[in-house]
Structure formats: C-alpha cells, structure tokens
C-alpha cells in the first residue's frame, strides 16, 4: 500500500518540476510568452493548492480509497491531454485539470498513512513520505532533461506529460487491489465540504498569483496592485468566515483545532518558505542554464542530479543523526540553503558555467533544503491525532503547494524582469538577472533560519 500511494505522490510532485527543463522547448514549439510559460508551470499548482483541503475533506466524506482512485484517473487523463496539446491555451487548461486531479488524489496519501500506521511504523512511513517529496522536485529536473533530449519519435517536450499515462494506468490497477476498503461508518460521520470557504480561498489565491505571474510582463499596471490588495481583503474575509463557522459548530475548510497544535504555525511558515526557495531556485536556474548558457535539456536535467540525491539521502537519514544535532537541524538547513544560493549566483556571474564548484554548491543546497523541509513536515504531522489527519494533510499539503507557486511566480518575475530590463537575453544579461534573483532567494532562506532560531529559544 505504501509503495503504491508514494509512487503516485512522486509522480504528482514530479509534474510540478518536470516542466521546468521542458520550458524552453515548450516556449519555442508553442510560441509561448514568458507569462504563458509561467502559467503552464504555475497553473498546475494553482488548482492543486486551492483544492487540496477540499480533496482531503472529500476523502473523509466519500472514502480515501474511492477518492484516491478518482483523482488518479483524472490526473492520468489530464496528462494525456497535456501531451497532445496544440496551443499554449490548451496546455494551460489541461494543466489546471491535472492539478485538480492531484489535489483530489494526494491528500489521501497522508490520510492513508496516518490511519493505517502507528507508532514507529508511522514515523518511518512519514520519513519515506518526506523523502519522496524531497527527491521529487530535483528528480523532476533530471527526468525532464532525459525525456526532452531523447525526443522520442520526434515528440520533443510531450513525453514529460505522456510518461504519466502508463504509470497511472498501472497504479490504478494496483491501487484497486491493495488499498484498504473504505469504512462506510466513518464516511457517514464525515463533515461537509464548506463550499463558501473554498470559493473565498480560491479567490484569494487567484488574486495573489495572477498578478505575480502576469504583472512583470504587463509593466505592473494598476490592476495588479488592486489585485494584491483584493487578495489581502478576501483572505481576511475567509479567516473571519472560517472562525464564525467553527464557533457555530460547522466544518470549516481549515480546522482551528489543527492550527492550535503546538508549533503548527511555525511549521506552516517554514514549509511555505522552504518550498518557495526550492521552486524558485529550480525554475530560475533551469531557464538560465538552458537559455543563458545554452545547455541541452539533458545536461540541464543532469546538472540537478547531485541536489536530488543529497536531498533524498538527508530526508531518509536525518532522524538517525545524533540527538545533540536535532534541535539545530532546521535553522542550519535554512542557513545552508542561503549559502548555496549565494554561492551559485556568484559562481555563475559573468556568464560562467561554475565548473565543479557548482555541483558542490548544489549538494550543499540539497542538504539545506532537505533539513528545512523534512524535519518540519515529519514533526508537524507526528503531533496531530488521527481524528485530524485529513485536515492536517490538506493544510500542510496546501501550504507546500502555495510555497512552490509563490516561488515560481515571485522569483521567476525577478529573473525575467531583470533580463528584459537589460535588453536582449544572453549569457551575461541572464547571469546578472540570476545573481539578483539569488540574492533574494538567500534573503528568503535567512527568514527561515530566523524562524528556526526563534523556535529553539522557546
């Protein structure tokens, strides 16, 4: 069961990042604009992030097995449609549908782990879950590079989506056999879906992310700033509505009981920060090493291999490290991520390729990002009771996706804006824009380190 659900988790996470390496090919083949390219990448994450909590609630209401299978079927069908898309608009639309399928499927993974494992077995299962999340991001870059460079049957970038189809079909057969049957009694006691809360949250996320993605290309017109303000207002309305619903005995989208779990607020901040740094790092660097340095898709993908391997190894082993180090892991991880961002930006300035030191900097970044992510997620989930498994799963998965979305949109806008302000793109202008962007990434990592230090003092 664990192997089946984690394979689906890996596949869904892979699709967040596998498109990064394919982005230059998509841009040329479909004549996509910079904003269109960001929407191809971020569109998946928008619906994924907005619908995750509702996906968790659907699993609680209709049964985790049934909802997992439905989400996997939608994801697989949408992957086929993405691979066959003939325009940027079609690809964006099917990416939105693909994200919706993931949002329905992925919350069931954590819920199934929480409900079917206890004690040390649960900790090990959560460790494997964290390792899958850790490796999926960088592995997406590697797999994307291999598939794009292979140019199977002259299909170019399309296999990065089509590869999901046979894997999804096999998982559908296996999952139907190995996943535990749903408890009809528990389903009958499940709570409502809180559709008004879903609409408010979706509106707030959309009002924040659309101007982040489109604003730089449009020259930051007035509507982008109005949209940012509207996002803050709608989110405040969402919080007020959720609080009133909970006081009336309803079933809010985000349970206040989960938010009151000790350390949950800090965990939310850290997860959002580390995933923003991670996704921004990978997205911007993919554009630079292919567009600025002229790397092939295969070489670009393999460039991230050290980061993927180290990220996964640390995610699987950090719990066995000496007890004296455990309290310092999270702030040290953020600090290492910041150092790595600075090192990569400086190594690539002036249009250089960084040499072997670049791979060392990637490895340091892999260690840092994994230490910022894996202990935070595992410890947060380990403190939540089984009755709150669905809500906690939805909340933390949503925060993870919103962090990724923010990273692609915000740091992508910094990088693309830097290139356009300097004229025609090239190795030097791309490197200058990259350096500014990586200073911003290092600053975000520093905020995460500060949050870790605050927690240590408490």
C-alpha positions, -999 to +999 in steps of 0.1 A: +000+000+000+027+024+010+046+018-023+015+024-044+005+057-027+040+070-026+046+063-063+015+084-071+028+111-047+062+110-065+045+112-099+023+142-090+052+160-074+074+152-104+049+170-126+054+203-107+091+204-116+095+182-147+081+210-169+110+234-158+135+217-181+109+213-209+100+250-206+124+263-233+112+236-258+075+244-250+082+281-255+097+275-290+072+249-301+040+266-289+053+302-293+045+308-256+052+342-240+070+345-207+038+348-188+022+319-207+052+298-198+048+307-161+011+298-163+019+264-178+041+258-148+021+276-122-014+267-135-010+231-122+000+244-088-028+269-086-056+243-088-035+219-068-031+244-040-067+257-039-084+223-040-061+203-017-080+209+015-113+201-003-097+170-016-088+160+019-124+166+030-138+146+000-116+116+011-131+119+046-166+121+033-166+096+004-137+073+014-100+077+009-097+047-014-125+058-037-113+094-039-077+084-044-087+063-074-109+091-089-081+116-085-056+093-101-079+087-131-084+124-136-046+131-133-038+104-158-064+115-184-053+152-180-016+141-185-026+125-218-044+157-228-014+179-219+009+157-240-015+161-270-020+199-266-016+221-297-015+255-282-004+274-250-040+279-241-049+242-243-018+233-223-026+257-196-062+245-194-052+208-192-025+217-166-053+232-144-072+200-148-041+179-140-036+200-108-072+193-098-067+156-102-036+158-080-055+178-054-081+151-051-056+123-050-026+135-029-043+143+004-054+107+006-018+096+007-011+113+040-045+103+054-039+067+045-005+068+062-020+085+093-048+060+096-030+027+087+003+031+106+010+037+142+040+044+165+074+038+150+059+024+118+041+057+113+073+077+118+091+055+092+063+059+068+063+097+073+101+097+068+096+078+034+069+103+025+092+133+033+120+117+012+096+113-017+087+149-015+124+159-012+136+139-042+106+146-064+115+182-071+151+178-083+143+144-098+117+161-120+145+182-135+166+151-143+138+131-157+126+161-177+160+165-192+163+129-202+128+128-218+132+161-237+167+152-250+155+118-261+130+134-284+111+102-287+095+098-322+101+135-327+077+144-299+100+169-282+086+180-248+054+159-249+068+128-232+072+148-199+034+145-197+027+113-216+050+093-193+024+096-166-002+077-187+012+041-185+024+047-149-010+060-139-028+031-156-006+005-137-012+024-104-050+023-110-049-015-112-026-020-082-044+006-060-078-011-066-062-043-052-040-031-023-057-001-008-079-009+023-116-008+018-134+024+029-151+025+063-187+032+054-195+042+090-167+068+091-179+082+058-214+086+072-200+107+101-179+129+077-182+166+077-195+189+050-174+205+022-175+242+032-181+254-004-182+291+006-148+287+022-134+270-009-146+299-031-131+325-008-098+307-006-097+301-043-104+338-050-077+349-026-051+326-041-060+336-076-059+373-068-024+369-054-009+346-080-023+360-113-006+395-109+026+378-097+027+358-129+015+384-154+025+417-137+061+419-148+053+413-184+025+439-184+047+465-167+029+463-133-003+482-143-028+495-117-049+463-118-020+442-105-018+463-073-056+463-069-055+425-072-028+423-045-050+444-022-081+424-030-062+392-021-054+405+014-091+416+018-106+383+006-082+363+027-092+383+058-129+377+049-120+340+045-104+339+080-134+356+096-159+333+079-139+302+089-138+314+125-176+321+127-183+287+110-163+269+136-179+288+165-214+277+151-203+241+152-198+238+114-170+222+095-146+249+083-122+243+054-092+247+079-099+233+114-090+258+141-080+227+163-053+218+138-040+254+137-038+253+175-015+223+175+018+234+192+043+245+166+019+243+137+021+280+129+059+279+127+057+247+106+034+264+081+057+294+078+088+272+073+072+248+048+060+278+027+094+294+029+115+263+021+093+253-009+093+289-023+131+289-021+132+254-037+109+260-065+123+295-073+158+281-073+150+253-097+128+273-121+151+302-125+182+281-128+166+259-154+158+290-176+194+303-171+214+272-178+193+265-210+185+300-222+216+318-209+243+291-210+229+271-239+229+237-221+209+209-237+178+197-218+197+165-209+227+184-195+204+208-177+185+180-161+216+160-150+230+192-135+205+189-107+213+152-100+236+159-070+209+180-054+183+153-059+205+126-045+216+146-014+181+159-008+167+123-007+195+109+013+192+135+040+154+131+040+157+094+048+185+096+074+182+128+094+163+110+122+193+088+128+217+117+133+230+124+169+204+138+193+227+168+200+222+180+164+184+175+162+173+209+175+197+227+152+188+209+120+161+233+108+178+266+112+211+251+100+193+238+069+179+272+060+213+287+066+229+262+042+203+269+016+210+306+018+248+300+015+241+277-015+220+303-033+247+330-028+274+306-040+255+295-071+247+332-080+284+342-076+297+311-095+275+318-125+281+356-127+298+369-158+282+340-178+305+313-164+293+277-161+306+274-125+327+243-131+328+215-104+322+240-076+287+245-090+279+208-082+293+212-047+271+243-042+241+222-054+249+195-030+250+220-001+217+234-012+202+198-013+213+193+023+200+226+034+166+224+017+160+189+029+168+198+065+145+228+063+117+206+049+118+170+061+121+175+099+095+203+098+069+182+080+075+150+099+074+166+133+043+186+125+024+155+113+036+134+142+019+157+167-016+155+150-041+130+162-058+105+138-091+124+140-074+154+125-054+135+099-074+147+069-074+184+079-036+184+088-029+166+055-048+191+035-034+221+053+003+212+051+000+200+015-017+232+006+010+253+023+036+233+004+020+239-029+014+276-022+050+279-013+060+264-047+036+286-065+048+317-049+084+308-055+079+302-093+058+334-097+078+358-075+114+347-082+105+340-119+093+376-121+125+389-106+146+369-131+126+376-162+122+413-153+160+415-149+166+401-183+141+424-200+155+455-183+189+447-198+179+442-234+184+411-255+189+379-235+223+362-234+248+346-210+258+379-194+224+395-190+209+362-178+237+359-152+232+394-139+194+388-135+202+354-119+225+370-093+199+395-082+173+367-080+196+345-060+203+374-035+165+374-030+165+336-025+192+339+001+172+365+019+141+343+020+163+314+034+176+338+061+140+344+072+135+306+075+167+304+096+154+331+119+122+312+124+142+281+134+162+301+160+130+316+175+117+281+180+149+269+196+148+297+222+112+288+230 
